[in-house]
Amino acid sequence: MANNFKVLSQIAPAANTANTLYTVPANTQTIITSLNVCNQDNVNRTFSVAVVPNGNTLSSKHYIAYQVSINASSYSPLSLGFSLNSNDSIVVVSPNTANVSFGAFGIEITS
């Protein structure tokens, strides 16, 4: 088994849209160590984060953070430490603007 410590994904998604930040590759497990959210706007905004297991469609039960406030020109580090299996996804939403970016960091474990 190989362990790859890495930047898993970084996006600045479109506003008012659920966007897949990261999907675990086939034959891989991933430990998400942190997820950073950066508000690049000059006003307070909100964000949401969901973990969607393989084969599921995004629904309210998947949110681990929902419409969390983030101050203007600031960031919110989320220290998570959870694991995902092949084809599980992290989905993010910034309902107010496209000026909120997300970065996922962790370890991919391949078999």
Legacy VTK file of the C-alpha trace (Angstrom):
# vtk DataFile Version 3.0
C-alpha trace
ASCII
DATASET POLYDATA
POINTS 111 float
0.000 0.000 0.000
1.261 3.464 -0.914
0.504 6.610 1.066
0.477 9.893 -0.823
0.329 13.079 1.251
-1.011 15.784 -1.038
-3.205 18.683 -1.981
-6.299 16.723 -2.933
-8.175 19.505 -4.691
-8.655 23.264 -4.837
-11.599 25.072 -6.456
-13.336 28.434 -6.591
-16.820 27.212 -7.486
-19.660 29.075 -9.124
-22.164 30.684 -6.769
-25.393 28.926 -5.788
-24.213 25.567 -7.117
-23.198 22.322 -5.454
-19.698 21.577 -6.753
-17.648 18.441 -6.244
-14.417 19.443 -4.523
-12.922 15.940 -4.458
-13.860 12.369 -5.336
-11.783 9.470 -4.042
-10.174 7.562 -6.933
-10.913 3.874 -7.528
-8.971 1.402 -5.360
-8.107 4.203 -2.951
-9.035 5.320 0.540
-8.458 8.906 1.599
-7.956 10.566 4.949
-9.027 14.196 4.815
-6.794 16.035 7.266
-8.027 19.549 6.598
-10.298 21.595 4.434
-9.683 25.324 4.129
-12.290 27.843 3.061
-11.178 31.306 1.945
-13.532 34.276 1.559
-11.908 36.561 -1.005
-14.795 39.005 -0.919
-14.975 42.231 1.095
-18.260 41.225 2.774
-19.209 38.303 5.022
-20.355 35.180 3.183
-21.486 31.632 3.970
-20.426 28.169 2.843
-21.586 24.575 3.121
-19.696 21.274 2.962
-21.162 17.799 2.438
-19.712 14.295 2.321
-21.583 12.127 -0.175
-20.940 8.371 -0.060
-20.500 6.423 -3.293
-23.844 5.788 -4.985
-25.721 8.499 -3.061
-27.237 11.718 -4.354
-26.568 14.890 -2.343
-29.238 15.422 0.325
-29.583 17.246 3.640
-28.215 14.269 5.627
-24.789 14.637 3.977
-23.936 18.143 5.219
-21.182 18.390 7.830
-21.282 22.211 7.713
-24.285 24.172 6.482
-24.411 27.884 5.712
-21.493 28.603 8.026
-20.593 32.301 8.215
-17.141 33.350 7.094
-15.901 36.893 7.647
-14.841 39.163 4.814
-11.293 38.641 3.558
-10.640 35.726 5.904
-10.339 31.960 5.961
-11.857 29.141 7.940
-9.661 26.077 8.522
-11.576 22.880 9.193
-9.464 20.171 10.854
-11.456 17.102 9.980
-9.539 13.846 10.182
-12.145 11.623 8.546
-11.745 8.860 5.992
-13.457 8.236 2.686
-13.701 5.172 0.465
-13.479 4.837 -3.318
-15.872 7.163 -5.167
-17.028 9.028 -2.027
-17.119 12.788 -2.656
-16.804 16.101 -0.863
-19.297 18.629 -2.213
-19.112 22.361 -1.450
-21.530 25.248 -1.872
-21.027 28.982 -1.658
-24.537 30.379 -1.972
-23.578 34.049 -2.178
-20.671 34.470 -4.544
-17.967 32.812 -6.567
-15.356 34.558 -4.392
-15.177 31.733 -1.854
-12.548 29.075 -2.536
-12.014 25.635 -1.027
-8.943 23.433 -0.587
-8.844 19.822 0.592
-5.630 18.296 1.945
-4.904 14.759 3.071
-3.540 11.311 2.388
-4.512 8.946 -0.404
-3.906 5.292 0.415
-3.770 3.041 -2.622
-3.914 -0.732 -2.573
LINES 1 112
111 0 1 2 3 4 5 6 7 8 9 10 11 12 13 14 15 16 17 18 19 20 21 22 23 24 25 26 27 28 29 30 31 32 33 34 35 36 37 38 39 40 41 42 43 44 45 46 47 48 49 50 51 52 53 54 55 56 57 58 59 60 61 62 63 64 65 66 67 68 69 70 71 72 73 74 75 76 77 78 79 80 81 82 83 84 85 86 87 88 89 90 91 92 93 94 95 96 97 98 99 100 101 102 103 104 105 106 107 108 109 110
